[in-house]
């Protein structure tokens, strides 16, 4: 039987939140395509300039745990608006940056704000929609993820071609200001769940060290001179992981990310899937524009336009993903999507400067269809079987692991490509081979992501697979 339509009030809330999430989503993809240009503007090396992206992701991961506490302690609407204001302030400061170091610092401020915006958005929409029809409502919430890769690179390319680099960040301001006014006037209040909730500073510190040190280690270990620093970061990250597990085991439900969440097979499978999804499906988006510019010899705007077919493919499938997830369960949406993504990534292991344009566009379109069927079903499935008080913690946990996976993906793929170029002479063939190695690495993790996807919800067999302990 066909399910009832979603209430208009819930849809309105979802669209308001989506519009507010556009600036951070656009900002990420706009800056990714501009890394080479920023390096030239500030006369910095790639090793330094990549922190414009990595610093953003690191700060985003560190900020995510704050959202869970803030959603418990304060009105969700006020939390969302405050985070949006902080993001706009960071955007303004980025445009006013005077050197690479200041730009990296202000990008970290942007990332911190974004790390509060996105999980808060997810928590608010889950509270508004309840446990029913999460697949369809999450498809609406995921729209910024779709339009970011489509619109962001094009906007970035146009800005770099016709305006000063500062407009890479100033472009966020008008959208953000309008979003704040709409949120102020139209979004209902979301009362605090627990106004007496205390901030778990020690838990946040451990999670920040855990995510930050591992990502920092990956970025630093790529160069021989910083290898000792990278290894030390890995050691600190490992110690932080062990310390947090012991800490969370002792505090039970009081922990920022309670270990009881992992009693749900759905949550555990989603947790691992989100890490690998950020690692294997999204981060190759950092390789594509670099591949187009350094191997194909395209300029920034043309490279951005070549990314559109993948975004269109994602957009085409997105309208069906929610309905298919509600009907069949996440497992039978995610597994075929992973297969399509693998099939459509494999050709890039062989593409070179002479590959026909139409073939690259076609493969990217198919890849977009695959990528579009992974993240949203997995995010929806992470809440299956959880009790309402567990939702804020689950939102924090899933967003952290997705960001950490994305950061790891960026760092490791960049390391693989850089090392492949470093050990050989800088020739067109060797540069092409280096990117081929990066795509092979991505494929390995895509194959691994099949394993946790096997444990996602299967509605074709009757009841969804839920943990009896929740």
ZIPEPE-V247075 format. One record per residue. RES is the residue in three letters. PHI is phi in whole degrees, 0 to 359 (999 if undefined). D_FIRST is the distance of its C-alpha to the first C-alpha in whole Angstrom. Layout:
<<RES	PHI	D_FIRST> <RES	PHI	D_FIRST>>
//
This chain:
<<UNK	999	0> <UNK	286	4> <UNK	286	6> <UNK	295	9> <UNK	292	12> <UNK	294	15> <UNK	301	18> <UNK	299	21> <UNK	299	23> <UNK	292	22> <UNK	296	22> <UNK	298	25> <UNK	299	26> <UNK	299	25> <UNK	292	27> <UNK	298	30> <UNK	294	30> <UNK	297	29> <UNK	298	32> <UNK	292	35> <UNK	275	34> <UNK	299	35> <UNK	304	39> <UNK	295	38> <UNK	292	36> <UNK	294	38> <UNK	300	41> <UNK	298	41> <UNK	285	40> <UNK	297	43> <UNK	286	45> <UNK	304	44> <UNK	279	46> <UNK	254	49> <UNK	301	50> <UNK	298	53> <UNK	293	54> <UNK	295	54> <UNK	297	56> <UNK	288	59> <UNK	300	59> <UNK	259	60> <UNK	52	62> <UNK	245	60> <UNK	283	59> <UNK	296	55> <UNK	301	56> <UNK	280	56> <UNK	294	54> <UNK	297	51> <UNK	290	51> <UNK	297	50> <UNK	271	46> <UNK	295	47> <UNK	298	48> <UNK	298	45> <UNK	292	43> <UNK	299	45> <UNK	296	45> <UNK	299	42> <UNK	295	41> <UNK	293	44> <UNK	282	42> <UNK	307	39> <UNK	301	40> <UNK	295	41> <UNK	296	38> <UNK	299	37> <UNK	293	40> <UNK	296	40> <UNK	292	36> <UNK	282	37> <UNK	272	40> <UNK	235	40> <UNK	299	38> <UNK	301	35> <UNK	295	36> <UNK	293	39> <UNK	299	39> <UNK	297	37> <UNK	293	39> <UNK	296	42> <UNK	295	41> <UNK	296	40> <UNK	298	44> <UNK	295	45> <UNK	296	44> <UNK	295	45> <UNK	298	49> <UNK	297	48> <UNK	296	48> <UNK	298	51> <UNK	294	53> <UNK	300	52> <UNK	293	53> <UNK	262	56> <UNK	300	57> <UNK	255	60> <UNK	204	60> <UNK	295	58> <UNK	296	58> <UNK	292	57> <UNK	296	54> <UNK	298	53> <UNK	296	53> <UNK	288	51> <UNK	295	49> <UNK	297	48> <UNK	297	48> <UNK	302	45> <UNK	298	43> <UNK	298	44> <UNK	296	42> <UNK	296	39> <UNK	294	39> <UNK	267	38> <UNK	298	36> <UNK	292	33> <UNK	295	33> <UNK	296	33> <UNK	303	30> <UNK	298	28> <UNK	297	29> <UNK	296	28> <UNK	289	25> <UNK	292	24> <UNK	297	25> <UNK	287	24> <UNK	271	20> <UNK	76	20> <UNK	271	19> <UNK	267	15> <UNK	57	14> <UNK	297	17> <UNK	300	17> <UNK	290	16> <UNK	290	19> <UNK	290	21> <UNK	295	21> <UNK	290	22> <UNK	298	25> <UNK	279	26> <UNK	301	27> <UNK	301	30> <UNK	293	30> <UNK	285	29> <UNK	283	32> <UNK	303	35> <UNK	296	35> <UNK	279	35> <UNK	274	37> <UNK	305	39> <UNK	300	41> <UNK	294	42> <UNK	299	43> <UNK	300	45> <UNK	296	47> <UNK	295	48> <UNK	297	49> <UNK	293	51> <UNK	275	52> <UNK	240	53> <UNK	231	54> <UNK	284	55> <UNK	300	53> <UNK	303	53> <UNK	287	50> <UNK	300	48> <UNK	252	48> <UNK	296	48> <UNK	298	45> <UNK	289	43> <UNK	297	45> <UNK	297	44> <UNK	296	40> <UNK	295	41> <UNK	296	43> <UNK	299	40> <UNK	298	37> <UNK	296	40> <UNK	295	40> <UNK	296	36> <UNK	298	36> <UNK	299	38> <UNK	273	37> <UNK	251	34> <UNK	281	32> <UNK	289	32> <UNK	284	34> <UNK	239	33> <UNK	301	35> <UNK	297	37> <UNK	285	35> <UNK	211	39> <UNK	292	42> <UNK	265	44> <UNK	300	42> <UNK	257	45> <UNK	281	45> <UNK	277	45> <UNK	299	48> <UNK	292	49> <UNK	297	45> <UNK	297	45> <UNK	300	48> <UNK	295	47> <UNK	293	44> <UNK	295	46> <UNK	294	49> <UNK	299	46> <UNK	287	44> <UNK	295	47> <UNK	290	50> <UNK	295	48> <UNK	292	47> <UNK	299	50> <UNK	298	52> <UNK	296	50> <UNK	289	51> <UNK	271	55> <UNK	284	55> <UNK	291	55> <UNK	253	58> <UNK	297	61> <UNK	292	63> <UNK	252	60> <UNK	297	59> <UNK	297	61> <UNK	296	59> <UNK	297	55> <UNK	296	56> <UNK	299	57> <UNK	297	54> <UNK	297	52> <UNK	297	54> <UNK	298	53> <UNK	297	50> <UNK	294	50> <UNK	298	52> <UNK	296	49> <UNK	296	46> <UNK	298	48> <UNK	296	49> <UNK	291	46> <UNK	300	44> <UNK	294	47> <UNK	296	47> <UNK	292	43> <UNK	297	43> <UNK	284	46> <UNK	275	44> <UNK	56	41> <UNK	290	38> <UNK	279	41> <UNK	290	41> <UNK	300	40> <UNK	240	37> <UNK	298	37> <UNK	290	37> <UNK	298	35> <UNK	302	32> <UNK	279	33> <UNK	288	32> <UNK	276	28> <UNK	297	27> <UNK	297	25> <UNK	295	27> <UNK	298	30> <UNK	294	29> <UNK	295	27> <UNK	301	31> <UNK	291	33> <UNK	296	30> <UNK	293	31> <UNK	299	35> <UNK	288	34> <UNK	293	32> <UNK	296	35> <UNK	283	37> <UNK	254	36> <UNK	260	34> <UNK	273	35> <UNK	290	39> <UNK	302	40> <UNK	299	39> <UNK	284	43> <UNK	281	44> <UNK	303	43> <UNK	297	45> <UNK	292	48> <UNK	297	47> <UNK	295	47> <UNK	282	50> <UNK	271	52> <UNK	258	52> <UNK	275	51> <UNK	76	53> <UNK	276	51> <UNK	277	51> <UNK	296	49> <UNK	293	47> <UNK	293	47> <UNK	300	45> <UNK	295	43> <UNK	294	42> <UNK	291	41> <UNK	278	39> <UNK	300	37> <UNK	305	35> <UNK	293	33> <UNK	297	32> <UNK	295	31> <UNK	300	29> <UNK	295	27> <UNK	295	26> <UNK	298	25> <UNK	281	22> <UNK	299	22> <UNK	292	19> <UNK	260	17> <UNK	300	18> <UNK	299	16> <UNK	295	13> <UNK	293	14> <UNK	295	15> <UNK	296	12> <UNK	273	10> <UNK	256	13> <UNK	97	16> <UNK	296	19> <UNK	301	21> <UNK	273	19> <UNK	255	20> <UNK	287	23> <UNK	300	25> <UNK	297	24> <UNK	294	25> <UNK	297	29> <UNK	299	29> <UNK	296	29> <UNK	297	31> <UNK	297	34> <UNK	300	34> <UNK	272	35> <UNK	265	37> <UNK	306	39> <UNK	300	41> <UNK	290	43> <UNK	289	45> <UNK	242	46> <UNK	295	46> <UNK	216	50> <UNK	295	52> <UNK	260	52> <UNK	293	48> <UNK	300	46> <UNK	300	45> <UNK	299	42> <UNK	291	41> <UNK	297	41> <UNK	297	39> <UNK	296	36> <UNK	296	36> <UNK	296	36> <UNK	299	33> <UNK	296	31> <UNK	298	32> <UNK	300	30> <UNK	298	27> <UNK	293	28> <UNK	299	29> <UNK	294	26> <UNK	258	23> <UNK	252	25> <UNK	296	26> <UNK	297	23> <UNK	300	21> <UNK	293	24> <UNK	299	25> <UNK	297	21> <UNK	290	21> <UNK	294	25> <UNK	265	23> <UNK	294	21> <UNK	86	23> <UNK	269	25> <UNK	277	26> <UNK	305	27> <UNK	297	31> <UNK	275	30> <UNK	299	28> <UNK	302	32> <UNK	294	33> <UNK	294	30> <UNK	297	30> <UNK	296	34> <UNK	296	34> <UNK	293	31> <UNK	290	33> <UNK	300	37> <UNK	292	36> <UNK	293	34> <UNK	292	37> <UNK	296	40> <UNK	299	38> <UNK	296	38> <UNK	296	42> <UNK	300	43> <UNK	300	41> <UNK	301	43> <UNK	293	47> <UNK	289	46> <UNK	296	45> <UNK	295	48> <UNK	295	51> <UNK	299	50> <UNK	294	51> <UNK	297	54> <UNK	294	55> <UNK	296	55> <UNK	282	57> <UNK	292	59> <UNK	279	60> <UNK	234	61> <UNK	293	63> <UNK	280	61> <UNK	235	61> <UNK	300	58> <UNK	293	57> <UNK	293	57> <UNK	296	55> <UNK	298	52> <UNK	299	52> <UNK	298	52> <UNK	291	48> <UNK	300	47> <UNK	297	48> <UNK	297	46> <UNK	291	43> <UNK	296	44> <UNK	300	43> <UNK	299	40> <UNK	297	39> <UNK	301	40> <UNK	287	38> <UNK	296	35> <UNK	297	35> <UNK	299	36> <UNK	293	32> <UNK	295	31> <UNK	299	32> <UNK	294	30> <UNK	296	27> <UNK	293	26> <UNK	257	26> <UNK	283	23> <UNK	301	20> <UNK	237	18> <UNK	277	14> <UNK	287	15> <UNK	261	17> <UNK	109	15> <UNK	288	16> <UNK	296	17> <UNK	286	21> <UNK	236	23> <UNK	280	26> <UNK	289	27> <UNK	280	30> <UNK	254	28>>
//
